Amino acid sequence: MAAKPTKPAASTKTPAAPTKGKPQAKKGK
């Protein structure tokens, strides 16, 4: 799920640990 930066909603549902480690996830927010 984290590999899909196009889906910000999915990234938010994933654990905050991996999301914080990936700067790409912040861009999706």
HELIX and SHEET records of a PDB file:
HELIX    1   1 PRO A    8  LYS A   13  1                                   6    
HELIX    2   2 ALA A   16  GLY A   21  1                                   6    
HELIX    3   3 PRO A   23  GLY A   28  1                                   6    
END                                                                             
